[in-house]
């Protein structure tokens, strides 16, 4: 079970370190603690997002919220999406922890 969870996190970290398309964004330089919460289904994820967010961007696979020294990531639990989809979502939200809000 631990390998099932750690392997996608390792893939996400490798993707971050490998770089990405587009212009580089400045990394947040203050220390952060990242807390990742696995939501059991999309309804729970959507309910948590509505509880903590004023905007409604429509259906999402995860979201991140930075509060002081902590960054909270909420994603669908591994196994709900394919491994690739899950890794992409986890990477995307981790980038929000490191780079801040960059959606336009």
N, C-alpha and C positions, 0 to 999 in steps of 0.2 A: 504494500500500500504506500509506504513512504517513497519508494522508487517511482511509483506511478505519479506522485505529486512532485517530487524533486526533479525528475527528468524534464518535464515541460518548463519548470522554472529555469533550469540550466540552459535549455534551448532559448528561452526568452532573453536571458542574460547574454548569451552568445550573439544573438541577433542585435542587441543593443550595442555591444562592443564592436560588432562588425560594421556598424554605420547604417545609414539609411538614405533614401532619396531626399532631395530638396536641400534647402539652405540649412546650415547648422544653426541651432538655437542655443542660447547660453544656458548652461546647466546651473541649477540652483546650488549655491556653494555652502549654504548652512547645513549642518548635520540633520539627518532625518531618520526616523524609525519607520520602517514600512510594515504595515499590518495588512495581511491579505485574508479576506473573509470569503469562503466558498459558499455561494448561495445554492440551495438545493433545487431551485427551479426558477424559471423566468418571472413568474408571478411574485415570488419573494424578492427577487432582484429589483423588479419594477416598484414594488411597495417600499423598499428601503430607499430607492432613489427619490421617489415622490416625498418620502418623509423628510429627507435631508436636502432636497434641491428645489429651488423655486422654478427653474426652467424645465421644460419637458422636451428633450430632443427626439422623442419617439423611442422605438424599441432599441435597446442596446444590449450588448453582451457583458458589459462591465462598466464601472466608473470609478474614479479616484477623487478623493477629497483630502486636501492638505490642511492641517490644523496645527499651527505652531511647529513643533519638532516632529510631529507624526504625520504620516501619509497613510490614509486608509484606502485600500483597494478592495472593491467588491466585484467579484466575477462569478459566473456560473461555475459550479463544481466541475472538476475534471470528469469526463465521461458523458456530459450532456452535449458537448460539442465534440468535433473531431479533435485529435491532438494538435493538429496544425491550427485550427480555429482558436483553440484554447490558448496556445502559445502566442498567437498574434494578439489576442485580447489582453493577455497578461503583460506582454511587452508594451502594448499601446498605453495601458494604464500606468505601468511603471515609468514610462517616459513622461507622463503627466507629473508624477512625483518628482522626477529629476528636472524637467524642463518647464513645468508650470502649465498654464492653460494656453494652448496654441491653436484651438479651433477658431475659425472665423465664421 
